[in-house]
Amino acid sequence: MNRIAGLLIVASSVMAAQQQMSLSDCEEAFQKNNLQLLAEQYNINMADADILQAKIWELPQLSGQINAYNPEDRKVFDIGRAKGAEITQLIYMGGKKKNEIAFAKSNKELARLQFSQLLVDLRTQLHTTYYNLYYERLKLENTNKQLGYMSDLLAAYKIQSAKGNVSLKDEVRLQSVVIQLNNDKIAINKNILEFEQSLKVLTGITEDMEPKLSDSEAHDILAAQPFGDETELQKKAVENNADYQYNLKLIDNSKLYAQWQKSLNVPDLNLGAAWDQNGGTFKNEINLTVGIPLPLWKSNKGNVEKANFAIQQNQKSADFQKLNLETKVQAAYKMWKTQYDQLSQIKPDDLNNMELVYNGMLNNFRKGNVSLIEFVDFMNSYRETALQIYDMKNGIMQSAEQLNQLVQTKIFY
């Protein structure tokens, strides 16, 4: 028991020295240092490179010929009297290059939307972790307050129990309360360490940190109301959600891809010029060369059909994503509303009264006006209620962040 208490004291002293950071401070560090965001940014850069590549034409082909054997003079490699050269360039027909470039540009838009969605997801994770850490620290503060008093009381009872002035049963009853409070503290400290680790990964800050959020700021966040009802929020989500917009853009992207594949069925033209020293009708003959495949069948027919199926698939996927998004917004709004209404039923006077009763129970127990059984029952009830209230407040903030993540526009005022 003493070892556990020592570990808790060390953990508390370490946490007391942590760096205080506001949510805006964390967001600034997140924008600069988050490795996932920095890595995702390269997808946009690679999409730019794909656009550049799509604009590049095939290199011209240069070929030459020399005599290998002159049968008239029976001479090998008669280069002086028989040689030629030819240069050809592939000319794209059917708008292939234009379609390829349009498809590459569409891929860049998809990469941008993916980056936007990742930014929203990680920022939501940052906010929820920040609020989790904030309320876990409040729970730790409250638990430490109770634990300090109950530990002193238990120590006094142990002395009196050893002298035979109080029963061992009373000592054990107090011991159970202290053990429960210590268990609460260990669980809270474990959560704090996990949330701190998440914040370090998200912000790239290796130092331990503590949320810098005042009671008035927390109250304003809890009191914030969304614009409109769930129907209005669903409409805003459909207009702004990057993940859904990605699925819509994917339809256009697949149409561009199908158009590109269709244009690949159009034969390309090989245009060139050739010079021949002695092998033609005339000496030093210069000829124009033209080559084109015979379009006896559509050589890219399978890929065109596959691209057309992809259009239909992406359309169905977008319809599903819209339905899924709307139902998620509806559920998130109802969850926020339920938690908000539940907390609204607890008035400030109720919380003040709870603290007054808590202090009153402590004073009356010291004076002997309250029995140990009543006191222990009250302390257990107070401990559970205090933790539940913090969880209720945190739950509202978590639900609000989920709504923000789905709607992806300002919805709270």
C-alpha positions as CSV (number, residue, x, y, z in Angstrom):
1,M,0.0,0.0,0.0
2,N,2.8,2.4,0.9
3,R,4.6,1.6,-2.4
4,I,1.4,2.4,-4.4
5,A,1.0,5.7,-2.4
6,G,4.6,6.6,-3.2
7,L,4.2,6.0,-6.9
8,L,1.1,8.2,-6.9
9,I,2.9,11.0,-5.1
10,V,5.8,10.8,-7.7
11,A,3.3,10.8,-10.6
12,S,1.5,13.8,-9.1
13,S,4.8,15.7,-8.7
14,V,5.8,15.0,-12.2
15,M,2.5,16.1,-13.6
16,A,2.7,19.3,-11.6
17,A,5.7,20.4,-13.6
18,Q,4.0,19.9,-17.0
19,Q,3.8,22.6,-19.7
20,Q,0.5,24.4,-19.9
21,M,-1.0,24.7,-23.4
22,S,-4.2,26.2,-24.7
23,L,-6.1,24.4,-27.4
24,S,-5.0,27.0,-29.9
25,D,-1.4,26.4,-28.9
26,C,-1.9,22.7,-29.6
27,E,-3.5,23.4,-32.9
28,E,-0.6,25.6,-34.0
29,A,1.9,22.9,-33.1
30,F,-0.3,20.3,-34.8
31,Q,-0.3,22.2,-38.1
32,K,3.4,22.5,-38.1
33,N,4.6,19.2,-36.7
34,N,2.0,16.4,-37.3
35,L,3.8,13.8,-39.3
36,Q,0.6,12.2,-40.8
37,L,-0.3,15.6,-42.3
38,L,3.2,16.2,-43.6
39,A,3.2,12.7,-45.2
40,E,-0.3,13.1,-46.7
41,Q,0.8,16.4,-48.3
42,Y,3.2,14.5,-50.5
43,N,0.2,12.8,-52.2
44,I,-0.7,16.2,-53.6
45,N,2.9,16.8,-54.7
46,M,2.9,13.4,-56.4
47,A,-0.4,14.3,-58.2
48,D,1.3,17.4,-59.5
49,A,4.0,15.3,-60.8
50,D,1.4,13.0,-62.5
51,I,0.0,16.1,-64.3
52,L,3.4,17.1,-65.4
53,Q,4.0,13.6,-66.7
54,A,0.7,13.5,-68.5
55,K,1.7,16.6,-70.5
56,I,4.9,15.0,-71.9
57,W,4.8,13.5,-75.4
58,E,6.6,10.5,-76.6
59,L,10.2,11.2,-77.7
60,P,10.8,11.3,-81.5
61,Q,12.4,8.1,-82.8
62,L,15.6,8.4,-84.9
63,S,16.8,5.4,-86.9
64,G,19.4,4.8,-89.5
65,Q,20.6,2.2,-91.9
66,I,23.9,1.3,-93.5
67,N,24.9,-1.3,-96.1
68,A,25.9,-4.6,-94.7
69,Y,27.0,-6.3,-98.0
70,N,27.3,-4.9,-101.5
71,P,26.7,-7.9,-103.8
72,E,27.8,-6.0,-107.0
73,D,31.2,-5.1,-105.7
74,R,31.3,-7.9,-103.1
75,K,32.1,-5.4,-100.4
76,V,31.1,-5.6,-96.8
77,F,29.8,-2.4,-95.0
78,D,29.9,-0.2,-98.1
79,I,29.0,2.8,-96.0
80,G,30.2,5.4,-98.4
81,R,27.7,4.4,-101.1
82,A,24.7,3.1,-99.2
83,K,23.2,4.6,-96.1
84,G,20.0,6.2,-94.9
85,A,18.2,7.8,-91.9
86,E,14.7,8.3,-90.6
87,I,13.0,10.3,-87.9
88,T,9.4,9.7,-86.7
89,Q,7.1,11.3,-84.1
90,L,4.1,9.7,-82.6
91,I,1.1,12.0,-83.0
92,Y,-1.7,11.4,-80.5
93,M,-5.2,11.3,-82.0
94,G,-8.7,11.4,-80.5
95,G,-7.8,13.8,-77.7
96,K,-5.7,11.2,-75.8
97,K,-3.4,13.7,-74.2
98,K,-6.2,16.2,-73.3
99,N,-8.1,13.4,-71.6
100,E,-5.1,12.0,-69.8
101,I,-4.2,15.5,-68.4
102,A,-7.8,16.0,-67.3
103,F,-7.8,12.7,-65.5
104,A,-4.5,13.6,-63.8
105,K,-5.9,16.9,-62.7
106,S,-9.0,15.2,-61.3
107,N,-6.7,12.9,-59.3
108,K,-5.1,15.9,-57.7
109,E,-8.5,17.2,-56.6
110,L,-9.1,13.8,-55.0
111,A,-5.7,14.0,-53.2
112,R,-6.7,17.5,-51.9
113,L,-10.0,16.1,-50.6
114,Q,-8.2,13.2,-48.9
115,F,-5.9,15.7,-47.2
116,S,-8.8,17.8,-46.1
117,Q,-10.6,14.8,-44.6
118,L,-7.4,13.7,-42.8
119,L,-6.9,17.2,-41.5
120,V,-10.5,17.2,-40.1
121,D,-10.1,13.7,-38.5
122,L,-6.8,14.6,-36.9
123,R,-8.0,17.9,-35.6
124,T,-11.1,16.2,-34.1
125,Q,-8.8,13.7,-32.5
126,L,-6.7,16.6,-31.1
127,H,-9.8,18.3,-29.7
128,T,-11.3,15.2,-28.1
129,T,-8.0,14.2,-26.6
130,Y,-7.5,17.7,-25.2
131,Y,-10.9,17.7,-23.6
132,N,-10.4,14.2,-22.3
133,L,-7.2,15.2,-20.6
134,Y,-8.8,18.4,-19.2
135,Y,-11.6,16.4,-17.5
136,E,-9.3,13.6,-16.3
137,R,-7.2,16.2,-14.6
138,L,-10.3,17.7,-12.9
139,K,-11.2,14.2,-11.8
140,L,-7.7,13.7,-10.4
141,E,-7.9,17.0,-8.5
142,N,-11.2,16.0,-7.0
143,T,-10.0,12.5,-6.1
144,N,-6.9,13.9,-4.5
145,K,-8.9,16.2,-2.3
146,Q,-11.0,13.3,-1.1
147,L,-8.1,11.0,-0.7
148,G,-6.1,13.5,1.3
149,Y,-8.9,13.8,3.9
150,M,-9.7,10.1,4.0
151,S,-6.1,9.1,4.3
152,D,-5.6,11.4,7.3
153,L,-8.8,10.0,8.8
154,L,-7.7,6.4,8.3
155,A,-4.3,7.1,9.9
156,A,-6.1,8.6,12.9
157,Y,-8.4,5.6,13.1
158,K,-5.5,3.2,13.0
159,I,-3.9,4.9,16.0
160,Q,-7.2,4.7,17.9
161,S,-7.9,1.1,16.8
162,A,-4.4,0.1,18.1
163,K,-5.4,1.7,21.5
164,G,-8.8,0.0,21.5
165,N,-10.7,3.2,21.3
166,V,-12.5,2.3,17.9
167,S,-13.4,-1.0,16.5
168,L,-11.3,-2.7,13.8
169,K,-14.5,-2.9,11.7
170,D,-14.6,0.9,11.5
171,E,-11.0,1.0,10.5
172,V,-11.6,-1.6,7.7
173,R,-14.6,0.3,6.5
174,L,-12.5,3.5,6.1
175,Q,-9.7,1.4,4.5
176,S,-12.1,0.3,1.8
177,V,-12.9,3.9,0.9
178,V,-9.3,4.8,0.7
179,I,-8.5,1.7,-1.5
180,Q,-11.4,2.7,-3.8
181,L,-10.1,6.3,-4.1
182,N,-6.6,5.0,-4.8
183,N,-7.9,2.7,-7.5
184,D,-9.8,5.7,-9.0
185,K,-6.5,7.7,-8.9
186,I,-4.5,4.9,-10.6
187,A,-7.1,4.6,-13.4
188,I,-7.3,8.4,-13.9
189,N,-3.5,8.6,-14.0
190,K,-3.4,5.8,-16.5
191,N,-5.9,7.7,-18.7
192,I,-3.9,11.0,-18.3
193,L,-0.7,9.3,-19.5
194,E,-2.5,7.8,-22.5
195,F,-4.1,11.1,-23.5
196,E,-0.7,12.9,-23.0
197,Q,0.9,10.4,-25.3
198,S,-1.7,11.0,-28.0
199,L,-1.3,14.8,-27.7
200,K,2.5,14.3,-28.1
201,V,2.0,12.3,-31.3
202,L,-0.6,14.8,-32.7
203,T,1.4,18.0,-31.9
204,G,4.9,16.7,-32.2
205,I,5.7,18.2,-28.8
206,T,7.7,15.8,-26.6
207,E,7.3,17.6,-23.3
208,D,4.5,16.7,-21.0
209,M,1.6,19.1,-21.3
210,E,-1.4,20.2,-19.3
211,P,-4.6,21.8,-20.8
212,K,-4.8,25.5,-20.2
213,L,-8.6,25.9,-20.2
214,S,-10.4,28.2,-17.7
215,D,-13.7,27.4,-16.1
216,S,-15.4,30.2,-18.0
217,E,-14.0,28.9,-21.4
218,A,-15.2,25.4,-20.5
219,H,-18.6,26.8,-19.6
220,D,-18.9,28.7,-22.9
221,I,-18.1,25.5,-24.8
222,L,-20.7,23.5,-22.9
223,A,-23.3,26.2,-23.4
224,A,-22.8,26.5,-27.2
225,Q,-25.8,25.7,-29.3
226,P,-25.7,24.4,-32.9
227,F,-27.2,26.5,-35.8
228,G,-30.5,24.9,-36.9
229,D,-31.9,21.5,-36.3
230,E,-30.7,18.1,-37.5
231,T,-32.2,18.6,-41.0
232,E,-30.2,21.8,-41.4
233,L,-27.0,20.1,-40.1
234,Q,-27.5,17.2,-42.6
235,K,-27.8,19.7,-45.4
236,K,-24.5,21.5,-44.3
237,A,-22.8,18.1,-44.0
238,V,-23.7,17.1,-47.5
239,E,-22.3,20.4,-48.8
240,N,-19.1,20.5,-46.8
241,N,-18.0,17.0,-45.7
242,A,-14.8,16.3,-47.5
243,D,-15.2,12.5,-47.4
244,Y,-18.6,12.7,-49.1
245,Q,-17.3,15.3,-51.6
246,Y,-14.4,12.9,-52.4
247,N,-17.0,10.2,-53.3
248,L,-18.8,12.7,-55.6
249,K,-15.6,13.8,-57.2
250,L,-14.8,10.1,-57.7
251,I,-17.8,9.9,-60.1
252,D,-16.4,12.7,-62.2
253,N,-13.0,11.1,-62.0
254,S,-14.2,7.8,-63.3
255,K,-16.1,9.5,-66.1
256,L,-12.8,11.3,-67.2
257,Y,-11.0,7.9,-67.0
258,A,-13.7,6.3,-69.1
259,Q,-13.4,9.1,-71.7
260,W,-9.6,8.6,-71.7
261,Q,-9.9,4.9,-72.2
262,K,-12.4,5.4,-75.0
263,S,-10.0,7.8,-76.8
264,L,-7.3,5.1,-76.6
265,N,-9.3,3.1,-79.2
266,V,-8.5,5.9,-81.8
267,P,-5.3,4.9,-83.7
268,D,-2.3,7.2,-83.3
269,L,-0.4,8.6,-86.2
270,N,3.3,8.1,-86.8
271,L,4.7,10.9,-88.8
272,G,8.2,11.2,-90.0
273,A,10.9,12.0,-92.6
274,A,13.4,9.6,-94.2
275,W,16.6,10.2,-96.2
276,D,18.2,7.5,-98.4
277,Q,21.5,7.9,-100.2
278,N,21.1,5.3,-103.0
279,G,18.3,2.9,-102.1
280,G,15.4,4.8,-103.5
281,T,14.2,6.0,-106.9
282,F,16.5,9.0,-106.7
283,K,19.8,9.6,-105.1
284,N,19.7,11.3,-101.8
285,E,16.0,10.8,-101.7
286,I,14.0,12.5,-99.0
287,N,10.6,11.0,-98.2
288,L,7.6,11.7,-95.9
289,T,6.6,8.7,-93.9
290,V,3.1,8.1,-92.4
291,G,2.1,5.1,-90.3
292,I,-1.2,4.3,-88.6
293,P,-2.6,1.1,-87.1
294,L,-5.5,-0.5,-89.0
295,P,-8.6,-0.1,-86.7
296,L,-9.9,-3.6,-87.5
297,W,-11.2,-3.9,-83.9
298,K,-11.3,-1.8,-80.7
299,S,-8.1,-2.7,-79.0
300,N,-9.1,-1.1,-75.7
301,K,-12.7,-2.3,-75.5
302,G,-12.3,-4.2,-72.3
303,N,-10.9,-1.3,-70.4
304,V,-13.7,1.0,-71.6
305,E,-16.3,-1.4,-70.3
306,K,-14.5,-1.7,-67.0
307,A,-14.3,2.1,-66.7
308,N,-18.1,2.4,-67.4
309,F,-18.8,-0.1,-64.6
310,A,-16.6,2.0,-62.3
311,I,-18.8,5.0,-63.0
312,Q,-21.9,3.0,-61.9
313,Q,-20.0,1.6,-58.9
314,N,-18.9,5.0,-57.7
315,Q,-22.4,6.4,-58.1
316,K,-23.8,3.8,-55.8
317,S,-21.0,4.3,-53.4
318,A,-21.7,8.1,-53.3
319,D,-25.4,7.4,-52.7
320,F,-24.4,5.1,-49.8
321,Q,-22.0,7.7,-48.4
322,K,-24.7,10.4,-48.5
323,L,-27.2,8.1,-46.6
324,N,-24.5,7.1,-44.1
325,L,-23.5,10.7,-43.6
326,E,-27.0,11.9,-43.0
327,T,-27.8,9.1,-40.5
328,K,-24.5,9.8,-38.7
329,V,-25.3,13.5,-38.4
330,Q,-28.8,12.6,-37.1
331,A,-27.4,10.2,-34.5
332,A,-24.7,12.6,-33.4
333,Y,-27.1,15.5,-33.0
334,K,-29.5,13.4,-30.9
335,M,-26.6,12.2,-28.8
336,W,-25.5,15.8,-28.2
337,K,-29.0,16.9,-27.5
338,T,-29.6,14.1,-25.0
339,Q,-26.4,14.8,-23.1
340,Y,-27.0,18.5,-23.2
341,D,-30.5,18.2,-21.8
342,Q,-29.3,15.8,-19.1
343,L,-26.6,18.2,-17.9
344,S,-29.1,21.1,-18.2
345,Q,-31.2,19.5,-15.5
346,I,-28.3,19.9,-13.1
347,K,-28.4,23.6,-12.0
348,P,-25.4,25.5,-10.6
349,D,-27.2,25.5,-7.2
350,D,-27.4,21.7,-7.3
351,L,-23.6,21.6,-7.6
352,N,-23.1,24.2,-4.9
353,N,-25.5,22.3,-2.7
354,M,-23.5,19.1,-3.3
355,E,-20.3,20.8,-2.1
356,L,-22.1,22.4,0.8
357,V,-23.4,19.0,1.9
358,Y,-19.9,17.5,1.4
359,N,-18.3,20.1,3.6
360,G,-21.1,19.8,6.1
361,M,-20.7,16.0,6.3
362,L,-17.0,16.5,7.0
363,N,-17.6,19.0,9.8
364,N,-20.4,17.0,11.3
365,F,-18.4,13.8,11.2
366,R,-15.6,15.6,13.0
367,K,-18.0,16.8,15.7
368,G,-19.5,13.3,16.0
369,N,-22.9,14.3,14.7
370,V,-22.8,11.7,11.9
371,S,-22.1,8.0,12.2
372,L,-19.3,6.4,10.4
373,I,-21.7,4.3,8.3
374,E,-23.6,7.3,7.1
375,F,-20.3,9.2,6.4
376,V,-18.8,6.3,4.4
377,D,-22.1,5.8,2.4
378,F,-22.1,9.6,1.6
379,M,-18.4,9.6,0.6
380,N,-19.0,6.7,-1.8
381,S,-22.0,8.4,-3.3
382,Y,-20.2,11.7,-3.6
383,R,-17.2,10.1,-5.2
384,E,-19.3,8.4,-7.9
385,T,-21.4,11.5,-8.5
386,A,-18.4,13.8,-8.9
387,L,-16.8,11.5,-11.5
388,Q,-20.1,11.1,-13.3
389,I,-20.6,14.9,-13.6
390,Y,-17.2,15.3,-15.1
391,D,-18.0,12.5,-17.6
392,M,-21.3,14.2,-18.5
393,K,-19.6,17.5,-19.3
394,N,-16.9,15.7,-21.3
395,G,-19.5,13.7,-23.2
396,I,-21.2,17.0,-24.4
397,M,-17.8,18.2,-25.7
398,Q,-17.1,14.9,-27.4
399,S,-20.5,14.9,-29.1
400,A,-20.1,18.5,-30.3
401,E,-16.7,17.5,-31.8
402,Q,-18.2,14.6,-33.6
403,L,-20.8,16.9,-35.1
404,N,-18.1,19.3,-36.2
405,Q,-16.2,16.4,-37.7
406,L,-19.2,15.4,-39.8
407,V,-20.6,18.8,-40.8
408,Q,-17.2,20.4,-41.3
409,T,-18.4,24.0,-41.0
410,K,-19.1,26.3,-38.2
411,I,-22.2,25.1,-36.5
412,F,-21.9,26.2,-32.9
413,Y,-22.3,29.7,-31.6
